[in-house]
Amino acid sequence: MTRLSGNHEANEMSEGIKINPIYADGEDHEIPKYQMPQDGMSARAAYQMISDEIDLDGSARLNLATFVTTWMEPEADQLYLEAVDKNIVDKDEYPQTAAIEDRCIAMIGDLWHAPDPSNVIGTSTTGSSEACMLAGLALKRRWMAKRRALGKDTERPNIVFSSSVQVVWEKFANYFEVEPRYVPITREEPYLTPRGVLEVVDERTIGVVPILGVTYTGIYEPIAEIARALDGLAAASELDIPIHVDAASGGFVAPFLQPDLVWDFSLARVHSINTSGHKYGLVYPGLGWVLWRSKELLPEELIFKVSYLGGEMPTFGLNFSRPGAQVLLQYYNLVRLGFEGYRRVQRGSQQTAAIIAAGLDELPSMSVLARGSELPVVAWMKTADSNPNWNLHHLSSKLRERGWQVPVYPMPDNLADELIMRAVLRNGFRSDLAAVFVDDIKRAVRELDVLDSPMPTSSQVNGFHH
């Protein structure tokens, strides 16, 4: 069987793992690496063997590539351990966990200015990827139902987003047979524009998906302007195209750091929104949320009523059994922090981003593209007139020597020849660590700038796959 993550050679199949005799109660012990061992071992030995091996992973706290939460309070850790065995879909057995999930949906709907929070419908998911799939399915089914009511065919639906969209939307289009229409970004406008939307939508467009926090740079796409453009299109034609907002990162940032920004259910054209609880929702992975502004926007046909695990339950998701602990952690954060607590946490991350951006400003070879003014994300490029003997891949490798994991990747489509470096600032990454990080960048750049011959090409350097 092909292993999607398999990096080992065929001749490694016979390799074994030697267990330290101290772990194995004084006996020599070896197990095969790629086969289930015939006999087991003590719990202590199994734990220590795996714990030793994952020490080779990078430090989660120094991982500036990921948006995913890497730290929670000890009380949250304890709650996680107490609830990890709860199956979120078994609502008959765990009715209070189900009730808490409903509270979270109502709270998030209120945070996103739903006209009637009691009429909001939504669900928790394993992350924003599943949430996006569900939102896309709802868009497609509503479009199909509308077409059938008009006596029209339901072939060749399409969906519109910018070329900087996250790969999950490419997956959705592929898996559910919808044509993806990418609006190319430019250096001057590195986001989805109303003009670009109007150029590609037509009667087969199931929806437009702007991003509240582009993964590459953290910037917000102009959702209110796109909604106004689509409102104008609807007034002048029969095209009434809904919006789904991919707020995977920004859904738990904009309400607190940019409270006057209009992007959510306050816009009537926004039918649904997804976010990642395990990103700036401050919860361990994996947790996502998807909400619809009103119940009638989620086709009833997508909700299954299942008689299983002791009672009949409505379920809407691509997964079934999964832990309920993350939902409880989301509720913990909502009541533990409150609005002001979330604002302070996100403001702290934004201020840490500003420290890094200011440090980069002191380097003539660096050009800052995003300073954390929207998402707490800093993105930068190497200037064209700097030393050509090195690139950002080399800088990333130098930083890795100090433990920092900082991604480098090309911009999409027509900007693909331009490399960008990005640091995501999350709760738990302190300002003193930011100062150390800036010092390490400066030290690495000084070492690279004195090169008088080229470093290996970027294909010889480990890069980051966005």
N, C-alpha and C positions, 0 to 999 in steps of 0.2 A: 504494500500500500504506500502511496506517495505521501510523505509528510510535508505539509505546507511550510512548516518551520524547520524542516530538516537541514542542518548544516554539517552533519557528520559524513565522513566517507564510508563507503561500504565495508571496508576492512576494519572499521571501528566496531562493527556489530559484535565482535567477539570480545571486546574489551570488558574488563571488570572494574568494580570500584572496591578498593580495599578499605575496610573499616578499621579504625584505630582500635587496637586490642583493649585499651582502657575503656572505650565506649562499649565494646562487646564483651564486657565482663572477663577480660584477660585472655580471650580466645582469638586466634587468627580468624578473620572472617572476610569473605569477598562475595560480592553479588554481581550478576551481569548488569551491564549498563542499559541495554535495550530489550531485555526480556524480564518477565516477572520471575523473581527468585523462587526456587522450589520451596525453601523454608524461609520463614520470616526472621525478625530480629526484635530486640527489646524496643519499647517505645522511646526510651532515652537515646539508644543508638540511632534509631531512625531520625529522631528530631535533630540530634547533633550533626549527623551526616548532611542533612539538607540545609541546616542553618549555616554550616561551614561553607557549603557550595554557593549559597546566595550572597555570601559576603563578597563574591566576585562581581556582583551587580554594582552599578553606580549608586551613590547616595541619593535617596529621593529628595532630600532637602536641598541638594546642590543641583538638582535637575531643573534647569531653566527652559527646557523644551516643552514640558508638559503643562497643560492647563489643569490637570487633575489634582484634587486636594491630596496633600501628603502629610497633613498634621491635623489632629483634633485634640480636644481637651481630654484629660484622663477620665472624667465622668462620661464622656461620649464613648471612649474605649470600653468602659465597663458596661454601658448600655448595649453596645454592639455585641459583646460576649454573651449578654443575657438574652439577646433577641435573635442571634444568628441562626437558630434552629426553627424560627417561625417562617412558614410558607405563606407568602403574601396573598396567593390566590385562594388559600383555604379560609375563606371568609366566615364559614360556619364555625370552624374550630377556633379561629382567632378574630372574633368580631371587633374587639377593641382596636387591634392593629388596622383593620379595615376602616373603622370610624376615624382613626387618626389620619389615614390616607385621605379621606374625604375632607378633613379639616385643612390639611395642607393644600389641597386643590382649591378650596374656598379662599384661603389666605393668599395664595399666589394669584388667583383671579382678581382679588381685590387690589393686590399690589400692581397688577397690570391694567387697572381701571376698567374692569368689565362693567358694562352698564347695569347688569343685575347679577351680582356674584352668586345668588342662589340658583340662577339658571345656567351657570357655567358647568360644562362637563369636561372631564379630563381623566387622565390615568397616569400613574407612575410607570416607568419603564426601566430597562437595564441601562439606559443612557440616551443621549440625544440621537444616536444613530437609529435606534428602534423608534424613538419618538418621531423622527423625520419620516421614516417609512410609513407610520400610521397616519401622519398628517397628509402625506402625499397620496395615500390610498383614499382618504376621505375626499380630497380634491378631485381625484379621478372619478370616483363613484358619483359624486354630485354632478360633475360635468356630464357623465354618461346618462344619468337620469334626466337631466335637463334636455339633452339632445334627443333622447327617446320621446320625451313629451312633445317635442316639436316635430317628430317624425323624421329626424335626421340620423345619419349613421354615426357610429361611435368609434370609427377607425382613426388611427394616426393622431392620438392626442399628443400634445407637447407641453413642456413646462419650461419656464424662463428663469435664469439666474445669471450672475456675472461669472466670468471665467475664473475668479478667485474663490468660487464656492468650495465647500468641503467635499471630500470624495464620496460621502454618504449619498449625496444627491445624484451623483453619477451611478452609484449602485442602485438607487431607487429606480432611476430611468431604465436601467438595464434589466433589473429583476421583474419590473412590472410593466414593461413594454410601453414606455412613454418616451417620446423624442426629447432629448435635452437640447435646449437652445441657449448657448452661452453668449452673453454680451461681453466682448473683449474689454478689459480694463486698459487704461493708458497711464503713462507716468503722470500726466496732468490730472487725470481723473481715475484714480486706482480703486474704483468702486462702481456699482451698478447705478446707471444714470436713468432718469425718466425718459430722456431722448432715446437711449439705447433700448429701453423696454418697448416703447411705442413702435420702434422699427421692426420688432420681431414677433409681437403678439398677433394672434389672429383668432378665428372662431374655434380653433382646435386647442387653444391654450387653456389648460386646466387651472393654472395659477401662476403667480409670480412670487419668487422667493428671495426677498432681500435679506441681508445678513446683519444682525446687530452685533458687530465685532468680527471683522474678517480675520481668519486664522493667521494670515501672513503678517498683518500689521496691527491688528486690534482696532482699526477704524470702523466707525458705524456707517453703513450705507444709508442714504437719505430716504428713509421709509415714508415720511409724511409727503415729500415731494413726489415720490413714485405713486403714492395713493391719490394725490391730486391729479396727476397725469392720467391715471386710470379712471378717475371720476369724470374727467373731461371727455375721455374716450367713450365712456358709457352714455354720457349726455348727448354725444354727437353720433352714436351708432348703436347697434344692438349688442356690442361686445361689453359684457359685464363680468370682468375678470377679478377673482378674489386674490387676496394676498395671504400667504403664510409667512410669518417672520421666523427665521432661524436665529433664535436668541440663545444658542447653546452657551455662549460665554456672557453675553451682555444682559441676559434676562435677570440676573442677580447683581448687576452692576449699575445699569442706567437708572433704575428707580431710586438709587441711593446717592450716586455721584452726579447724575444729570437729571434731577427731578422735573425740570421744565421741558425736557426733550419729549416731543410727541412722536410715538412709535408703536404704541401697543393697541389695546382694545378701545382706546379713546378714538381711534380711527375706525369708522364703520366698515371699511373695506378689508380690514384685518380680520380674517375669519378664525385663524388658529395661530398658536405660538408654541414653540418648544424651547426648553432650556435644559441644561445639565445641572442637576443638584450636586453632582460630584466635581463640578468646576467651581465657579464663584458662589455656588450654593453652599460651599464649605463642608461637603459630606464626602466621606471615603467612596471610592468607586465600588459598584456601578449603580448610578441612579440618574434617571432623566424624568422629565415631565412634559406632557403635551396637553394643552387646553384649547377648547373651542369656546368662543364668546357666548354661544347659546346652544342649547341641546339640539335644536333642529339642524344645526350645521354638521352634526356627526350622523351620517346615515345609519339608521337603525339596523340595517342588514349586516353591518360590520360588528355588531355586538352579539356575542354568543351567550346564551343562557345554558349553563352546564350543570347537570345533576351529577355531582362528583364530590368526593371527600366529605360527605355528610350533609350536603344541602345544595339547593339550586343557587347558582351565583352568576351574575353577568360578568363577562370577561372580554376585554378588547386588548389584544397584544399579539406580537409575533412569538413571544415566549409564554410558557405556562408557569410551572413551578419555579420559584426564585425566592431568595431570602427577603424577609420584611424588615430586616434590621436597618437598612439604609433609609427607608421611609421614616422610621422612628428617629433616626439621627437627624433627618431634615426637620422634623417637628421639634426636636430638641433645640436645634439652632434657631428656629423661628421664635420659639418662646424664650430661649435663653438670651438671645441677643436683642430681639425686638428690632424695630426699624432703626433706631439710633445706634444700636450695637452693630448692625450690618453696615451702616454708613461709616462708622469709625473704622471697622476692619478694612473695608474697601478703600477708604481714604488713606489708610496707612499703606496699603499696597501701592496706591497711586503715588504717594509721596516717595516711596522707595524707588519707583520707576523714575521719578524726576531726578533723584540722586545719580542714577546710572546715566541718564540722558545728559546731565550736566557734565559728568566725567568724560563722556564721549565727545562732547563739544570741545574739549581741550586737546583732542587729537586731530591734527590736520588731515590725517589719512582716513578719517571716518566722517560720514555724512548721515545724520540722524533723520530717519523718515517718520517715525512715530515715537512720541515722548511720553506716552501713558496718559494723555489728556482725555482719552475715552476709556478703553480697557486699560488696566495696568500692564501694558505691554510696551517694550522698547524695541524698535527695529532700526537697523542701520545698514549702510552699504559702505564699501571702500571707494574712496574718491578716485576719479579717472587719472589724476596727475600724481598719484602716490606711487611708491616703489612697485614696479610691475613684476618683481621676482617672487612675490607671494600673493595669495588670495585668502578669502575668508575661511576656506576649508583648512588652510594651514593655521590660521588663528584659532579656529575651533580645536584643532589637535593640540596646540600649545596649551590652551585653557584646560583641556582634558587631563593634562599632566598634573594639574592642581586639583582635579576632581570635578571641575565644572563641566556640565553637559549643556552645551549651547548649540542649537541647530543652525545649519546653513542650508539654504535651498534656493533654487531658481524661482523667479517670479513666473506667473502663468503666461501661456500663449505668446503673444507678440513681445513680451518682456522677458522671455525665457533665458536670454543671454545675460541677464543681470542677477547676480547673487545677492541674497539678503541674509542678515543674521538677526536673530530675534531672542529676546529674553522675556519670559512670562513671570511676572511677580505675583506671588500668592501669599495668603495668610501664613505666617510662620517664618517668612524670609525677612529678617530684620534689617534695619538700616545699617547696622555695623557690618553685616555680611555684604551688603551692597557696596560699602566702601572698600572692603577687601576685594570684591569682585572687580571693581573699577581699577584698583591698584594692579591686579593681576593682568587685566587687559592692557594697561599701559606698559607693564613690564614685557609682556609678550610682543606688543607692537614694536617696542624699542629693539628687541632682539631680531625681529623680522625685517625691520627697516634698514638694518646695516648689511643685509645680504647683497652681495655683488654678483650673484648668479642665481638662476631660477631654482626654486624648490620643485619637487616632483609635481607633475600635473595633478589636477583635482581628481582624476580617475584613480590615482594611486593613493588618495587620502580618503579615509572613511568619512562619508557625508551623512546628511540627515534626509530621510525619505519622508516627505510631507504627506 
